[in-house]
Amino acid sequence: MTPAVVPGFRHDSLLIGFKPIDDLHREFQDILDALLDPAEADLGTHLLALHKHLLRHCAIEEEFMRQEAYPHLDRHRRAHERLLEWVADVRRRFDAGDVDGTRRFCDDLLGWFVVHAQTEDAELAAFLKGSPV
C-alpha cells in the first residue's frame, strides 16, 4: 500500500535518472498534489489537467521509444493505454458526480505510477542511456 500523499511531498521513487522523463514525472507530481489537496475546490480543472498531461507524457515517452527502436515499445504502450482509459473513465464518473471516487483514484494513481516508474520507465531510461534490455 502506498502511503497517503501530502501536497508538496516529493515522491523520489518517481524519478528514474533520465532528465526528460524525470521532468515529466515532476509535472505529474505537481498536478497530483493539486488533486490531493483537500482544500482545493476545483477538482474538475485539475483532473482535466492531469488527463492532458498524461496524454502528452505518454506520447513523449512513446516517441523516445520509437526513435530509439525500444524493444518493449508495445508492452509499455499497452500500460499507457490502460492508464489513459482509467483516467478517461474517472473523468466520466467525476462528470456524473462521483467526487469521492475521483479522490480515491488519485490515491490509487500514485501507487500505480510508482510501480510503473520503477519498472517500465526505469527500464526505458536504462535503455535510452545505453544499457541493453
N, C-alpha and C positions, 0 to 999 in steps of 0.2 A: 504494500500500500504506500502510495506517495504521500508525504506529509502535506498538510494544508499549506498553501502559498500565501504569504503576506505580501500585499502590493509593495513594490520596491525591492523585494527579495530577489537576488540574482542567483539563478539556479545554474551553477557551474557545470553540471552534468549535461547541459545543453550544448556546451562548447566542445568542438571536436578538433581544433587546431588547424583549420583551414579558413583563413580570414573571410573570404566572400560568403561562405556558408555560416560561419560564426556571426557575421553581421546580420544575416537573415534571422538567425536564432535569437539575437538580442532584440531585433524588431518584434519578433513573435512574443518574447517575454514582456516587452513594454505593453503590447496590446492585451495580453493575457492579464497583466497587472490591473489594467483598467477594468476588464471584465470581472475580476475577482474582488474589486474594491466594493465593499458593502455600501459605501456612501455614494457610489456612482449611480446616478439616476438614469443615464442614457444608455442602457444595456443594448438596445437595438442598434444604435450607431456603432458601438464598439464591436458588436457581433458582425455587422456588415464589414467593418474594417478588418476584422480577423479573417473573414472569408476572402476578401480581396487580397489580403496579404498572403494567405496560404495558396491562392491561385498563382500569384506571382512567384512566391517562394518555390513551389513545386516546379513551375515552368523553368526557373533559373537552374535549379538542380538538374532537371532533366536535360537542359541544353548542355550543361557541363558533361553529362553522361554521353550524350550523342556526339559531341565534339571529340571526346577522347575515346570513343568506342568502348565504353564501360561494359564489361561482360554481363553485369547483373542489372542492366537497364530495365528489362521487362519486370523483374521481381520488384525492384524499387518503385517503378511507375505504378504497379498494382497497389502497393502500400499507399502511395499518394492518392490514387483513385478512390480507395476505400475511405481515406481521411476526408477528401473533398465531398464525397457522398454523405458522410457523417455530419459534416458541418452544414451542408445544404439541408439535411433533414432537421437538424436542430434549429436552423433559421425558420423553416416552415412551421415547426412546433412553437417557436417563440412568437411568430406572427399570429398563431392561433391562441396565444395567451399563456403558454407554458413557461413562465419565468423561472420557477423552481427547477425545472428540467434543464433549462439553459445554464443555471448556476452549477448544477451537478455535472453537466457536460464540461464546463470549464475546469472543474477539479479533475475529472477523468482525463481530459485532454492533456494536461501536464504529464500525467503518468504515461500516457501513450507516447507523447513526444520525447520524453526522457529515454524510453526504450528505443524508439526509432533513431534518435540521435546517437545513442551509444552503440547501436548495431549497424543499421543501414547507412546512416550518414558517416559514421566513423570509418566504415569500410570504404565508402566512396572517397572520403578525404585521403585516406592512405593511398588509394589508387591514384588520385589526382596529384599526390605528392611523389609518385614514382614507385610505390611499393606494389608488388604483384598481389593479385587477389586469387 
